[in-house]
Amino acid sequence: MDDIIQKIIGFEQKAQGIVEVARSELRAGNENVHLAIEAYKAATNGEKDSEIAMCISLMNKEADEAIKHLEDAAKLKILQMQKTAAERKREWIDHLYNQIIDVDAGDAQ
């Protein structure tokens, strides 16, 4: 009878050992899964960060090109306005002079 009890105790101890090994392997497996998930998240975030940086760079380049285009167009318009003013300056002076003379002539009557 003692032999049977000793065998049962031995089986129980082996069973507890097996359960402890299984629990240890489960913890290790869970840790591996957790590490794999974290690595995947880090890789995915890194890829997204890289894509975002590329988009920002492209947007900045396009904005710089648009600003340069607008500045060039504004400079051209200023030059055109200065040229027109220089060409028509005498005409405007004569027109103003005639307006002043006509007003004075009208006041004299």
C-alpha positions in Angstrom: 0.0 0.0 0.0 2.9 2.3 0.8 4.3 1.5 -2.6 1.1 2.7 -4.3 1.0 5.9 -2.2 4.6 6.5 -3.0 3.9 5.9 -6.8 0.9 8.3 -6.6 3.1 10.9 -4.9 5.8 10.4 -7.5 3.2 10.8 -10.3 1.9 13.9 -8.7 5.4 15.4 -8.4 6.1 14.5 -12.1 2.7 16.0 -13.1 3.6 19.2 -11.1 7.0 19.3 -12.8 5.4 18.9 -16.2 2.8 21.6 -15.4 5.6 24.0 -14.3 7.6 23.3 -17.5 4.4 23.9 -19.6 3.7 27.2 -17.7 7.3 28.3 -18.2 7.1 27.5 -21.9 3.8 29.3 -22.1 5.4 32.4 -20.5 8.3 32.2 -22.9 5.9 31.8 -25.9 3.9 34.8 -24.7 7.0 36.8 -24.3 8.2 35.8 -27.8 4.8 36.8 -29.3 4.9 40.1 -27.4 8.4 40.8 -28.7 7.4 39.9 -32.2 4.3 42.2 -32.0 6.5 45.1 -30.6 9.0 44.6 -33.4 6.3 44.6 -36.0 4.8 47.8 -34.5 8.3 49.4 -34.5 8.9 48.4 -38.1 5.5 49.6 -39.2 5.8 52.9 -37.3 9.3 53.4 -38.8 7.9 52.8 -42.3 5.0 55.3 -41.6 7.4 57.8 -40.2 9.6 57.5 -43.3 6.6 57.9 -45.6 5.4 60.9 -43.6 8.8 62.5 -43.8 8.9 61.9 -47.6 5.4 63.5 -47.9 6.5 66.5 -45.8 9.6 66.9 -48.0 7.6 66.7 -51.2 5.0 69.2 -49.9 7.8 71.6 -48.9 9.4 71.3 -52.3 6.1 71.9 -54.1 5.4 74.9 -51.8 8.8 76.4 -52.5 8.3 76.0 -56.2 4.9 77.6 -56.1 6.2 80.5 -54.0 9.1 81.0 -56.5 6.6 80.9 -59.4 4.5 83.6 -57.7 7.5 85.7 -56.9 8.7 85.5 -60.5 5.2 86.4 -61.8 5.0 89.4 -59.3 8.4 90.7 -60.4 7.4 90.4 -64.1 4.2 92.3 -63.4 6.1 95.0 -61.5 8.5 95.4 -64.4 5.5 95.6 -66.9 3.8 98.2 -64.7 7.1 100.3 -64.5 7.5 100.1 -68.2 3.9 101.2 -68.9 4.3 104.0 -66.4 7.5 105.2 -68.1 5.9 105.0 -71.5 2.8 106.8 -70.5 4.3 109.3 -68.0 4.4 112.2 -70.6 0.8 111.4 -71.6 -0.4 111.5 -68.0 1.4 114.7 -67.3 0.0 116.3 -70.4 -3.5 115.1 -69.5 -3.2 116.5 -66.0 -1.8 119.7 -67.3 -4.7 120.1 -69.7 -7.2 119.3 -67.0 -5.7 122.0 -64.8 -5.7 124.5 -67.6 -9.3 123.7 -68.7 -10.4 124.1 -65.0 -8.7 127.4 -64.7 -10.1 128.5 -68.1 -13.6 127.6 -66.9 -13.1 129.5 -63.7 -12.0 132.6 -65.6 -15.3 132.8 -67.5 
